[in-house]
Amino acid sequence: MLKINIKLLFTILIMASVLYAHEGHKKKKAEVKPDTLTIVDGDTIAINGMATEKFMAARHAEAEEEELEAAEEGEVEEVTIGAVFEHIHNKVIHFPIALTIIGLLLMILGYKDNKYLGAIKIIIPFAALMTIVAVFAGLSQAEPFEGTAAYGLVETHELLGFGVLASLILWSIALYVKKLEKFIWALAILTFLLVSAAGLYGGVIAQIN
């Protein structure tokens, strides 16, 4: 009895698989079904139940829409690739901001034993290096703002940027020169304040732009 039930179950599974495959095959055929033409006196007056002129106009509109979408996708890809080398300031400026905050947090966390000093000695000089890139890239991007109402904000942003750069360089030196260790905390706090102010102005300028 058990053998019969197993054979019956196996047979049902095979039949179900065949029927399912056949059904899928039928669906695929339905998907590629050709257009239905209505011909009167040798002239095609309708396609798929729609007047020939309307059908052709709809097909033409669909083709134009597909071409437009393809063109837009191509433009997006082109802009995306080119954008890597544009507005460098906007891309690298996040490094000095983030690294300054991280450096200050590590100083606070390692206040008692300076256990993060080694990491800070790497982070802050790297932040200074990225600030150099950000400053010079920012200067090259300031020209379009000349003569506009926002140029005053840009000039203030530039001054703050140079302040951040100077502060980070001094902070980096103080980390390696023992005689200047007493200035590390003051420079860290000053850098954080300057970065915050520069970031605020940068955000306002970005909104205007």
CNS distance restraints for C-alpha pairs under 8 A (distance, minus, plus):
assign (resid   1 and name CA) (resid   5 and name CA) 6.30 0.50 0.50
assign (resid   2 and name CA) (resid   6 and name CA) 6.23 0.50 0.50
assign (resid   3 and name CA) (resid   7 and name CA) 6.16 0.50 0.50
assign (resid   4 and name CA) (resid   8 and name CA) 6.04 0.50 0.50
assign (resid   5 and name CA) (resid   9 and name CA) 6.04 0.50 0.50
assign (resid   6 and name CA) (resid  10 and name CA) 6.04 0.50 0.50
assign (resid   7 and name CA) (resid  11 and name CA) 6.05 0.50 0.50
assign (resid   8 and name CA) (resid  12 and name CA) 6.17 0.50 0.50
assign (resid   9 and name CA) (resid  13 and name CA) 6.21 0.50 0.50
assign (resid  10 and name CA) (resid  14 and name CA) 6.29 0.50 0.50
assign (resid  11 and name CA) (resid  15 and name CA) 6.17 0.50 0.50
assign (resid  12 and name CA) (resid  16 and name CA) 6.01 0.50 0.50
assign (resid  13 and name CA) (resid  17 and name CA) 6.12 0.50 0.50
assign (resid  14 and name CA) (resid  18 and name CA) 6.20 0.50 0.50
assign (resid  15 and name CA) (resid  19 and name CA) 6.06 0.50 0.50
assign (resid  16 and name CA) (resid  20 and name CA) 5.96 0.50 0.50
assign (resid  17 and name CA) (resid  21 and name CA) 6.05 0.50 0.50
assign (resid  18 and name CA) (resid  22 and name CA) 6.02 0.50 0.50
assign (resid  19 and name CA) (resid  23 and name CA) 6.00 0.50 0.50
assign (resid  20 and name CA) (resid  24 and name CA) 6.13 0.50 0.50
assign (resid  21 and name CA) (resid  25 and name CA) 6.13 0.50 0.50
assign (resid  22 and name CA) (resid  26 and name CA) 6.21 0.50 0.50
assign (resid  23 and name CA) (resid  27 and name CA) 6.26 0.50 0.50
assign (resid  24 and name CA) (resid  28 and name CA) 6.23 0.50 0.50
assign (resid  25 and name CA) (resid  29 and name CA) 6.33 0.50 0.50
assign (resid  26 and name CA) (resid  30 and name CA) 6.25 0.50 0.50
assign (resid  27 and name CA) (resid  31 and name CA) 6.28 0.50 0.50
assign (resid  28 and name CA) (resid  32 and name CA) 6.72 0.50 0.50
assign (resid  29 and name CA) (resid  33 and name CA) 6.23 0.50 0.50
assign (resid  35 and name CA) (resid  47 and name CA) 6.49 0.50 0.50
assign (resid  35 and name CA) (resid  48 and name CA) 5.87 0.50 0.50
assign (resid  36 and name CA) (resid  47 and name CA) 5.57 0.50 0.50
assign (resid  36 and name CA) (resid  48 and name CA) 4.79 0.50 0.50
assign (resid  36 and name CA) (resid  49 and name CA) 7.55 0.50 0.50
assign (resid  37 and name CA) (resid  44 and name CA) 6.55 0.50 0.50
assign (resid  37 and name CA) (resid  45 and name CA) 7.82 0.50 0.50
assign (resid  37 and name CA) (resid  46 and name CA) 5.95 0.50 0.50
assign (resid  37 and name CA) (resid  47 and name CA) 4.66 0.50 0.50
assign (resid  37 and name CA) (resid  48 and name CA) 6.32 0.50 0.50
assign (resid  37 and name CA) (resid  49 and name CA) 7.91 0.50 0.50
assign (resid  38 and name CA) (resid  44 and name CA) 5.66 0.50 0.50
assign (resid  38 and name CA) (resid  45 and name CA) 5.79 0.50 0.50
assign (resid  38 and name CA) (resid  46 and name CA) 4.95 0.50 0.50
assign (resid  38 and name CA) (resid  47 and name CA) 6.19 0.50 0.50
assign (resid  38 and name CA) (resid  48 and name CA) 7.88 0.50 0.50
assign (resid  38 and name CA) (resid  49 and name CA) 7.59 0.50 0.50
assign (resid  39 and name CA) (resid  43 and name CA) 5.27 0.50 0.50
assign (resid  39 and name CA) (resid  44 and name CA) 4.30 0.50 0.50
assign (resid  39 and name CA) (resid  45 and name CA) 5.84 0.50 0.50
assign (resid  39 and name CA) (resid  46 and name CA) 7.23 0.50 0.50
assign (resid  40 and name CA) (resid  44 and name CA) 6.41 0.50 0.50
assign (resid  40 and name CA) (resid  45 and name CA) 6.73 0.50 0.50
assign (resid  44 and name CA) (resid  52 and name CA) 6.95 0.50 0.50
assign (resid  45 and name CA) (resid  51 and name CA) 6.00 0.50 0.50
assign (resid  45 and name CA) (resid  52 and name CA) 5.50 0.50 0.50
assign (resid  46 and name CA) (resid  50 and name CA) 5.13 0.50 0.50
assign (resid  46 and name CA) (resid  51 and name CA) 4.29 0.50 0.50
assign (resid  46 and name CA) (resid  52 and name CA) 4.59 0.50 0.50
assign (resid  46 and name CA) (resid  55 and name CA) 7.84 0.50 0.50
assign (resid  47 and name CA) (resid  51 and name CA) 6.36 0.50 0.50
assign (resid  47 and name CA) (resid  52 and name CA) 5.68 0.50 0.50
assign (resid  47 and name CA) (resid  55 and name CA) 6.61 0.50 0.50
assign (resid  50 and name CA) (resid  54 and name CA) 6.67 0.50 0.50
assign (resid  50 and name CA) (resid  55 and name CA) 5.85 0.50 0.50
assign (resid  51 and name CA) (resid  55 and name CA) 6.04 0.50 0.50
assign (resid  52 and name CA) (resid  56 and name CA) 6.08 0.50 0.50
assign (resid  53 and name CA) (resid  57 and name CA) 6.09 0.50 0.50
assign (resid  54 and name CA) (resid  58 and name CA) 6.08 0.50 0.50
assign (resid  55 and name CA) (resid  59 and name CA) 6.19 0.50 0.50
assign (resid  56 and name CA) (resid  60 and name CA) 6.04 0.50 0.50
assign (resid  57 and name CA) (resid  61 and name CA) 6.14 0.50 0.50
assign (resid  58 and name CA) (resid  62 and name CA) 6.19 0.50 0.50
assign (resid  59 and name CA) (resid  63 and name CA) 6.17 0.50 0.50
assign (resid  60 and name CA) (resid  64 and name CA) 6.21 0.50 0.50
assign (resid  61 and name CA) (resid  65 and name CA) 6.15 0.50 0.50
assign (resid  62 and name CA) (resid  66 and name CA) 6.19 0.50 0.50
assign (resid  63 and name CA) (resid  67 and name CA) 6.21 0.50 0.50
assign (resid  64 and name CA) (resid  68 and name CA) 6.11 0.50 0.50
assign (resid  65 and name CA) (resid  69 and name CA) 6.16 0.50 0.50
assign (resid  66 and name CA) (resid  70 and name CA) 6.12 0.50 0.50
assign (resid  67 and name CA) (resid  71 and name CA) 6.10 0.50 0.50
assign (resid  68 and name CA) (resid  72 and name CA) 6.13 0.50 0.50
assign (resid  69 and name CA) (resid  73 and name CA) 6.14 0.50 0.50
assign (resid  70 and name CA) (resid  74 and name CA) 6.21 0.50 0.50
assign (resid  71 and name CA) (resid  75 and name CA) 6.21 0.50 0.50
assign (resid  72 and name CA) (resid  76 and name CA) 6.20 0.50 0.50
assign (resid  73 and name CA) (resid  77 and name CA) 6.28 0.50 0.50
assign (resid  74 and name CA) (resid  78 and name CA) 6.19 0.50 0.50
assign (resid  75 and name CA) (resid  79 and name CA) 6.08 0.50 0.50
assign (resid  76 and name CA) (resid  80 and name CA) 5.98 0.50 0.50
assign (resid  77 and name CA) (resid  81 and name CA) 6.26 0.50 0.50
assign (resid  78 and name CA) (resid  82 and name CA) 6.19 0.50 0.50
assign (resid  79 and name CA) (resid  83 and name CA) 5.72 0.50 0.50
assign (resid  80 and name CA) (resid  84 and name CA) 6.93 0.50 0.50
assign (resid  82 and name CA) (resid  86 and name CA) 6.82 0.50 0.50
assign (resid  83 and name CA) (resid  87 and name CA) 7.54 0.50 0.50
assign (resid  84 and name CA) (resid  88 and name CA) 7.83 0.50 0.50
assign (resid  87 and name CA) (resid  91 and name CA) 6.98 0.50 0.50
assign (resid  87 and name CA) (resid 137 and name CA) 7.50 0.50 0.50
assign (resid  87 and name CA) (resid 141 and name CA) 7.09 0.50 0.50
assign (resid  88 and name CA) (resid  92 and name CA) 6.25 0.50 0.50
assign (resid  88 and name CA) (resid 134 and name CA) 7.23 0.50 0.50
assign (resid  88 and name CA) (resid 137 and name CA) 5.96 0.50 0.50
assign (resid  88 and name CA) (resid 138 and name CA) 7.79 0.50 0.50
assign (resid  89 and name CA) (resid  93 and name CA) 5.76 0.50 0.50
assign (resid  89 and name CA) (resid 133 and name CA) 7.46 0.50 0.50
assign (resid  89 and name CA) (resid 134 and name CA) 4.74 0.50 0.50
assign (resid  89 and name CA) (resid 135 and name CA) 7.22 0.50 0.50
assign (resid  89 and name CA) (resid 136 and name CA) 7.98 0.50 0.50
assign (resid  89 and name CA) (resid 137 and name CA) 4.97 0.50 0.50
assign (resid  89 and name CA) (resid 138 and name CA) 5.13 0.50 0.50
assign (resid  89 and name CA) (resid 141 and name CA) 7.83 0.50 0.50
assign (resid  90 and name CA) (resid  94 and name CA) 7.63 0.50 0.50
assign (resid  90 and name CA) (resid 134 and name CA) 7.85 0.50 0.50
assign (resid  92 and name CA) (resid  96 and name CA) 7.77 0.50 0.50
assign (resid  92 and name CA) (resid 130 and name CA) 6.63 0.50 0.50
assign (resid  92 and name CA) (resid 131 and name CA) 7.87 0.50 0.50
assign (resid  92 and name CA) (resid 133 and name CA) 7.38 0.50 0.50
assign (resid  92 and name CA) (resid 134 and name CA) 5.87 0.50 0.50
assign (resid  93 and name CA) (resid  97 and name CA) 6.70 0.50 0.50
assign (resid  93 and name CA) (resid 130 and name CA) 7.38 0.50 0.50
assign (resid  93 and name CA) (resid 131 and name CA) 6.85 0.50 0.50
assign (resid  93 and name CA) (resid 134 and name CA) 5.51 0.50 0.50
assign (resid  94 and name CA) (resid  98 and name CA) 5.99 0.50 0.50
assign (resid  95 and name CA) (resid  99 and name CA) 5.80 0.50 0.50
assign (resid  95 and name CA) (resid 127 and name CA) 6.39 0.50 0.50
assign (resid  95 and name CA) (resid 130 and name CA) 6.58 0.50 0.50
assign (resid  95 and name CA) (resid 131 and name CA) 7.89 0.50 0.50
assign (resid  96 and name CA) (resid 100 and name CA) 5.82 0.50 0.50
assign (resid  96 and name CA) (resid 127 and name CA) 4.64 0.50 0.50
assign (resid  96 and name CA) (resid 128 and name CA) 6.95 0.50 0.50
assign (resid  96 and name CA) (resid 130 and name CA) 6.28 0.50 0.50
assign (resid  96 and name CA) (resid 131 and name CA) 5.87 0.50 0.50
assign (resid  96 and name CA) (resid 195 and name CA) 7.90 0.50 0.50
assign (resid  97 and name CA) (resid 101 and name CA) 6.42 0.50 0.50
assign (resid  97 and name CA) (resid 195 and name CA) 6.18 0.50 0.50
assign (resid  97 and name CA) (resid 196 and name CA) 7.86 0.50 0.50
assign (resid  97 and name CA) (resid 199 and name CA) 7.77 0.50 0.50
assign (resid  98 and name CA) (resid 102 and name CA) 6.13 0.50 0.50
assign (resid  99 and name CA) (resid 103 and name CA) 5.89 0.50 0.50
assign (resid  99 and name CA) (resid 123 and name CA) 6.27 0.50 0.50
assign (resid  99 and name CA) (resid 124 and name CA) 6.80 0.50 0.50
assign (resid  99 and name CA) (resid 127 and name CA) 5.88 0.50 0.50
assign (resid 100 and name CA) (resid 104 and name CA) 6.22 0.50 0.50
assign (resid 100 and name CA) (resid 124 and name CA) 6.78 0.50 0.50
assign (resid 100 and name CA) (resid 127 and name CA) 6.92 0.50 0.50
assign (resid 100 and name CA) (resid 188 and name CA) 7.82 0.50 0.50
assign (resid 100 and name CA) (resid 191 and name CA) 7.27 0.50 0.50
assign (resid 100 and name CA) (resid 192 and name CA) 6.40 0.50 0.50
assign (resid 100 and name CA) (resid 195 and name CA) 7.85 0.50 0.50
assign (resid 101 and name CA) (resid 105 and name CA) 6.13 0.50 0.50
assign (resid 101 and name CA) (resid 192 and name CA) 6.82 0.50 0.50
assign (resid 102 and name CA) (resid 106 and name CA) 6.11 0.50 0.50
assign (resid 103 and name CA) (resid 107 and name CA) 6.30 0.50 0.50
assign (resid 103 and name CA) (resid 120 and name CA) 5.57 0.50 0.50
assign (resid 103 and name CA) (resid 123 and name CA) 6.61 0.50 0.50
assign (resid 103 and name CA) (resid 124 and name CA) 6.64 0.50 0.50
assign (resid 104 and name CA) (resid 108 and name CA) 6.33 0.50 0.50
assign (resid 104 and name CA) (resid 188 and name CA) 6.26 0.50 0.50
assign (resid 104 and name CA) (resid 189 and name CA) 7.59 0.50 0.50
assign (resid 104 and name CA) (resid 192 and name CA) 7.77 0.50 0.50
assign (resid 105 and name CA) (resid 109 and name CA) 6.12 0.50 0.50
assign (resid 106 and name CA) (resid 110 and name CA) 5.90 0.50 0.50
assign (resid 106 and name CA) (resid 116 and name CA) 6.03 0.50 0.50
assign (resid 106 and name CA) (resid 117 and name CA) 7.95 0.50 0.50
assign (resid 106 and name CA) (resid 120 and name CA) 7.19 0.50 0.50
assign (resid 107 and name CA) (resid 111 and name CA) 5.64 0.50 0.50
assign (resid 107 and name CA) (resid 114 and name CA) 7.11 0.50 0.50
assign (resid 107 and name CA) (resid 116 and name CA) 6.94 0.50 0.50
assign (resid 107 and name CA) (resid 117 and name CA) 7.39 0.50 0.50
assign (resid 107 and name CA) (resid 120 and name CA) 7.74 0.50 0.50
assign (resid 110 and name CA) (resid 114 and name CA) 4.68 0.50 0.50
assign (resid 110 and name CA) (resid 115 and name CA) 5.43 0.50 0.50
assign (resid 110 and name CA) (resid 116 and name CA) 5.79 0.50 0.50
assign (resid 110 and name CA) (resid 117 and name CA) 7.75 0.50 0.50
assign (resid 116 and name CA) (resid 120 and name CA) 6.28 0.50 0.50
assign (resid 117 and name CA) (resid 121 and name CA) 6.14 0.50 0.50
assign (resid 118 and name CA) (resid 122 and name CA) 6.82 0.50 0.50
assign (resid 119 and name CA) (resid 123 and name CA) 6.17 0.50 0.50
assign (resid 120 and name CA) (resid 124 and name CA) 5.93 0.50 0.50
assign (resid 121 and name CA) (resid 125 and name CA) 6.77 0.50 0.50
assign (resid 121 and name CA) (resid 172 and name CA) 6.98 0.50 0.50
assign (resid 121 and name CA) (resid 175 and name CA) 6.24 0.50 0.50
assign (resid 121 and name CA) (resid 176 and name CA) 7.57 0.50 0.50
assign (resid 122 and name CA) (resid 126 and name CA) 6.32 0.50 0.50
assign (resid 123 and name CA) (resid 127 and name CA) 6.14 0.50 0.50
assign (resid 124 and name CA) (resid 128 and name CA) 6.24 0.50 0.50
assign (resid 124 and name CA) (resid 168 and name CA) 6.72 0.50 0.50
assign (resid 124 and name CA) (resid 171 and name CA) 7.37 0.50 0.50
assign (resid 124 and name CA) (resid 172 and name CA) 5.89 0.50 0.50
assign (resid 125 and name CA) (resid 129 and name CA) 6.24 0.50 0.50
assign (resid 125 and name CA) (resid 168 and name CA) 7.23 0.50 0.50
assign (resid 125 and name CA) (resid 169 and name CA) 7.02 0.50 0.50
assign (resid 125 and name CA) (resid 172 and name CA) 5.35 0.50 0.50
assign (resid 126 and name CA) (resid 130 and name CA) 6.25 0.50 0.50
assign (resid 127 and name CA) (resid 131 and name CA) 6.09 0.50 0.50
assign (resid 127 and name CA) (resid 168 and name CA) 7.23 0.50 0.50
assign (resid 128 and name CA) (resid 132 and name CA) 6.41 0.50 0.50
assign (resid 128 and name CA) (resid 165 and name CA) 6.04 0.50 0.50
assign (resid 128 and name CA) (resid 168 and name CA) 5.28 0.50 0.50
assign (resid 128 and name CA) (resid 169 and name CA) 5.91 0.50 0.50
assign (resid 128 and name CA) (resid 172 and name CA) 7.81 0.50 0.50
assign (resid 129 and name CA) (resid 133 and name CA) 6.78 0.50 0.50
assign (resid 130 and name CA) (resid 134 and name CA) 6.17 0.50 0.50
assign (resid 131 and name CA) (resid 135 and name CA) 5.94 0.50 0.50
assign (resid 131 and name CA) (resid 161 and name CA) 7.93 0.50 0.50
assign (resid 131 and name CA) (resid 164 and name CA) 7.72 0.50 0.50
assign (resid 131 and name CA) (resid 165 and name CA) 5.90 0.50 0.50
assign (resid 132 and name CA) (resid 136 and name CA) 6.36 0.50 0.50
assign (resid 132 and name CA) (resid 165 and name CA) 6.74 0.50 0.50
assign (resid 133 and name CA) (resid 137 and name CA) 6.01 0.50 0.50
assign (resid 134 and name CA) (resid 138 and name CA) 5.85 0.50 0.50
assign (resid 135 and name CA) (resid 139 and name CA) 6.25 0.50 0.50
assign (resid 135 and name CA) (resid 158 and name CA) 7.53 0.50 0.50
assign (resid 135 and name CA) (resid 161 and name CA) 6.33 0.50 0.50
assign (resid 135 and name CA) (resid 162 and name CA) 7.13 0.50 0.50
assign (resid 136 and name CA) (resid 140 and name CA) 6.51 0.50 0.50
assign (resid 137 and name CA) (resid 141 and name CA) 6.50 0.50 0.50
assign (resid 138 and name CA) (resid 142 and name CA) 6.29 0.50 0.50
assign (resid 138 and name CA) (resid 158 and name CA) 7.78 0.50 0.50
assign (resid 139 and name CA) (resid 143 and name CA) 7.60 0.50 0.50
assign (resid 139 and name CA) (resid 158 and name CA) 7.55 0.50 0.50
assign (resid 142 and name CA) (resid 146 and name CA) 7.13 0.50 0.50
assign (resid 142 and name CA) (resid 154 and name CA) 6.97 0.50 0.50
assign (resid 145 and name CA) (resid 150 and name CA) 6.50 0.50 0.50
assign (resid 145 and name CA) (resid 151 and name CA) 5.31 0.50 0.50
assign (resid 145 and name CA) (resid 154 and name CA) 7.54 0.50 0.50
assign (resid 146 and name CA) (resid 151 and name CA) 5.67 0.50 0.50
assign (resid 147 and name CA) (resid 151 and name CA) 6.68 0.50 0.50
assign (resid 150 and name CA) (resid 154 and name CA) 6.44 0.50 0.50
assign (resid 150 and name CA) (resid 205 and name CA) 7.11 0.50 0.50
assign (resid 150 and name CA) (resid 208 and name CA) 7.59 0.50 0.50
assign (resid 151 and name CA) (resid 155 and name CA) 6.21 0.50 0.50
assign (resid 152 and name CA) (resid 156 and name CA) 6.37 0.50 0.50
assign (resid 153 and name CA) (resid 157 and name CA) 6.06 0.50 0.50
assign (resid 153 and name CA) (resid 201 and name CA) 6.74 0.50 0.50
assign (resid 153 and name CA) (resid 205 and name CA) 7.04 0.50 0.50
assign (resid 154 and name CA) (resid 158 and name CA) 6.13 0.50 0.50
assign (resid 154 and name CA) (resid 201 and name CA) 7.79 0.50 0.50
assign (resid 154 and name CA) (resid 202 and name CA) 7.94 0.50 0.50
assign (resid 154 and name CA) (resid 205 and name CA) 7.08 0.50 0.50
assign (resid 155 and name CA) (resid 159 and name CA) 6.33 0.50 0.50
assign (resid 156 and name CA) (resid 160 and name CA) 6.23 0.50 0.50
assign (resid 156 and name CA) (resid 201 and name CA) 7.76 0.50 0.50
assign (resid 157 and name CA) (resid 161 and name CA) 6.07 0.50 0.50
assign (resid 157 and name CA) (resid 198 and name CA) 5.57 0.50 0.50
assign (resid 157 and name CA) (resid 201 and name CA) 5.78 0.50 0.50
assign (resid 157 and name CA) (resid 202 and name CA) 6.52 0.50 0.50
assign (resid 158 and name CA) (resid 162 and name CA) 6.33 0.50 0.50
assign (resid 159 and name CA) (resid 163 and name CA) 6.21 0.50 0.50
assign (resid 160 and name CA) (resid 164 and name CA) 6.15 0.50 0.50
assign (resid 160 and name CA) (resid 194 and name CA) 6.30 0.50 0.50
assign (resid 160 and name CA) (resid 195 and name CA) 7.69 0.50 0.50
assign (resid 160 and name CA) (resid 197 and name CA) 7.23 0.50 0.50
assign (resid 160 and name CA) (resid 198 and name CA) 5.37 0.50 0.50
assign (resid 161 and name CA) (resid 165 and name CA) 6.26 0.50 0.50
assign (resid 161 and name CA) (resid 194 and name CA) 7.90 0.50 0.50
assign (resid 161 and name CA) (resid 195 and name CA) 7.74 0.50 0.50
assign (resid 161 and name CA) (resid 198 and name CA) 6.23 0.50 0.50
assign (resid 162 and name CA) (resid 166 and name CA) 6.15 0.50 0.50
assign (resid 163 and name CA) (resid 167 and name CA) 6.04 0.50 0.50
assign (resid 163 and name CA) (resid 194 and name CA) 6.80 0.50 0.50
assign (resid 164 and name CA) (resid 168 and name CA) 6.04 0.50 0.50
assign (resid 164 and name CA) (resid 191 and name CA) 5.84 0.50 0.50
assign (resid 164 and name CA) (resid 194 and name CA) 5.69 0.50 0.50
assign (resid 164 and name CA) (resid 195 and name CA) 6.07 0.50 0.50
assign (resid 165 and name CA) (resid 169 and name CA) 6.19 0.50 0.50
assign (resid 166 and name CA) (resid 170 and name CA) 6.22 0.50 0.50
assign (resid 167 and name CA) (resid 171 and name CA) 6.01 0.50 0.50
assign (resid 167 and name CA) (resid 187 and name CA) 6.34 0.50 0.50
assign (resid 167 and name CA) (resid 190 and name CA) 7.16 0.50 0.50
assign (resid 167 and name CA) (resid 191 and name CA) 5.58 0.50 0.50
assign (resid 168 and name CA) (resid 172 and name CA) 6.02 0.50 0.50
assign (resid 168 and name CA) (resid 187 and name CA) 7.71 0.50 0.50
assign (resid 168 and name CA) (resid 191 and name CA) 6.46 0.50 0.50
assign (resid 169 and name CA) (resid 173 and name CA) 6.26 0.50 0.50
assign (resid 170 and name CA) (resid 174 and name CA) 6.10 0.50 0.50
assign (resid 170 and name CA) (resid 187 and name CA) 7.26 0.50 0.50
assign (resid 171 and name CA) (resid 175 and name CA) 6.30 0.50 0.50
assign (resid 171 and name CA) (resid 183 and name CA) 7.92 0.50 0.50
assign (resid 171 and name CA) (resid 184 and name CA) 6.03 0.50 0.50
assign (resid 171 and name CA) (resid 187 and name CA) 5.54 0.50 0.50
assign (resid 171 and name CA) (resid 188 and name CA) 6.63 0.50 0.50
assign (resid 172 and name CA) (resid 176 and name CA) 6.89 0.50 0.50
assign (resid 173 and name CA) (resid 177 and name CA) 6.04 0.50 0.50
assign (resid 173 and name CA) (resid 180 and name CA) 7.81 0.50 0.50
assign (resid 174 and name CA) (resid 178 and name CA) 7.11 0.50 0.50
assign (resid 174 and name CA) (resid 179 and name CA) 7.79 0.50 0.50
assign (resid 174 and name CA) (resid 180 and name CA) 4.79 0.50 0.50
assign (resid 174 and name CA) (resid 181 and name CA) 5.37 0.50 0.50
assign (resid 174 and name CA) (resid 183 and name CA) 6.75 0.50 0.50
assign (resid 174 and name CA) (resid 184 and name CA) 5.91 0.50 0.50
assign (resid 175 and name CA) (resid 180 and name CA) 7.55 0.50 0.50
assign (resid 175 and name CA) (resid 181 and name CA) 6.28 0.50 0.50
assign (resid 175 and name CA) (resid 184 and name CA) 6.73 0.50 0.50
assign (resid 176 and name CA) (resid 181 and name CA) 7.95 0.50 0.50
assign (resid 177 and name CA) (resid 181 and name CA) 6.66 0.50 0.50
assign (resid 180 and name CA) (resid 184 and name CA) 7.21 0.50 0.50
assign (resid 183 and name CA) (resid 187 and name CA) 6.06 0.50 0.50
assign (resid 184 and name CA) (resid 188 and name CA) 6.03 0.50 0.50
assign (resid 185 and name CA) (resid 189 and name CA) 6.20 0.50 0.50
assign (resid 186 and name CA) (resid 190 and name CA) 6.06 0.50 0.50
assign (resid 187 and name CA) (resid 191 and name CA) 5.91 0.50 0.50
assign (resid 188 and name CA) (resid 192 and name CA) 6.22 0.50 0.50
assign (resid 189 and name CA) (resid 193 and name CA) 6.27 0.50 0.50
assign (resid 190 and name CA) (resid 194 and name CA) 6.17 0.50 0.50
assign (resid 191 and name CA) (resid 195 and name CA) 5.95 0.50 0.50
assign (resid 192 and name CA) (resid 196 and name CA) 6.09 0.50 0.50
assign (resid 193 and name CA) (resid 197 and name CA) 6.23 0.50 0.50
assign (resid 194 and name CA) (resid 198 and name CA) 6.01 0.50 0.50
assign (resid 195 and name CA) (resid 199 and name CA) 5.88 0.50 0.50
assign (resid 196 and name CA) (resid 200 and name CA) 6.14 0.50 0.50
assign (resid 197 and name CA) (resid 201 and name CA) 6.37 0.50 0.50
assign (resid 198 and name CA) (resid 202 and name CA) 6.02 0.50 0.50
assign (resid 199 and name CA) (resid 203 and name CA) 6.04 0.50 0.50
assign (resid 200 and name CA) (resid 204 and name CA) 6.41 0.50 0.50
assign (resid 201 and name CA) (resid 205 and name CA) 6.20 0.50 0.50
assign (resid 202 and name CA) (resid 206 and name CA) 6.09 0.50 0.50
assign (resid 203 and name CA) (resid 207 and name CA) 6.30 0.50 0.50
assign (resid 204 and name CA) (resid 208 and name CA) 6.38 0.50 0.50
assign (resid 205 and name CA) (resid 209 and name CA) 6.08 0.50 0.50
